[in-house]
Amino acid sequence: MSRSEAGRKGGLSTKQKYGVEFYSKIGSIGGKKGGLTTKKRYGSEFYQKIGRKGGMK
């Protein structure tokens, strides 16, 4: 089993156990808390830089 297959399997079992709302809830918490902290620390240029790196793959 590949890493992506294992992640997908885990995600689907979590979805069955907690429902779709669970992902919405944790996504909004993580996005606000972590994203704003990172933006304050590194600035918006940081996101541009890592975005370009991700696009290179």
JOFENTA-V780599 format. One record per residue. N is the residue number from 1. SS is DSSP state (alpha for helix, beta for strand, coil for the rest). OMEGA is omega in whole degrees, 0 to 359 (* if undefined). NEAR is the number of other ideal C-beta (glycine too) atoms within 10 Angstrom. Layout:
n->N ss->SS omega->OMEGA near->NEAR
n->N ss->SS omega->OMEGA near->NEAR
This chain:
n->1 ss->coil omega->179 near->7
n->2 ss->coil omega->181 near->7
n->3 ss->alpha omega->180 near->7
n->4 ss->alpha omega->177 near->8
n->5 ss->alpha omega->179 near->9
n->6 ss->alpha omega->178 near->10
n->7 ss->alpha omega->179 near->10
n->8 ss->alpha omega->180 near->12
n->9 ss->alpha omega->178 near->11
n->10 ss->alpha omega->178 near->10
n->11 ss->alpha omega->180 near->11
n->12 ss->alpha omega->179 near->10
n->13 ss->alpha omega->176 near->10
n->14 ss->alpha omega->178 near->13
n->15 ss->alpha omega->179 near->12
n->16 ss->alpha omega->185 near->8
n->17 ss->alpha omega->187 near->8
n->18 ss->alpha omega->180 near->12
n->19 ss->coil omega->183 near->11
n->20 ss->alpha omega->182 near->8
n->21 ss->alpha omega->179 near->8
n->22 ss->alpha omega->181 near->12
n->23 ss->alpha omega->177 near->13
n->24 ss->alpha omega->182 near->10
n->25 ss->alpha omega->182 near->12
n->26 ss->alpha omega->178 near->12
n->27 ss->alpha omega->181 near->10
n->28 ss->alpha omega->178 near->10
n->29 ss->alpha omega->181 near->10
n->30 ss->alpha omega->181 near->10
n->31 ss->alpha omega->181 near->10
n->32 ss->alpha omega->187 near->10
n->33 ss->alpha omega->184 near->10
n->34 ss->alpha omega->183 near->10
n->35 ss->alpha omega->180 near->11
n->36 ss->alpha omega->178 near->10
n->37 ss->alpha omega->180 near->10
n->38 ss->alpha omega->180 near->13
n->39 ss->alpha omega->178 near->12
n->40 ss->alpha omega->185 near->8
n->41 ss->alpha omega->189 near->8
n->42 ss->alpha omega->181 near->12
n->43 ss->coil omega->184 near->11
n->44 ss->alpha omega->179 near->8
n->45 ss->alpha omega->179 near->8
n->46 ss->alpha omega->180 near->12
n->47 ss->alpha omega->177 near->13
n->48 ss->alpha omega->181 near->9
n->49 ss->alpha omega->181 near->12
n->50 ss->alpha omega->176 near->12
n->51 ss->alpha omega->178 near->9
n->52 ss->alpha omega->178 near->9
n->53 ss->alpha omega->179 near->8
n->54 ss->alpha omega->179 near->8
n->55 ss->alpha omega->182 near->7
n->56 ss->alpha omega->185 near->5
n->57 ss->coil omega->* near->4
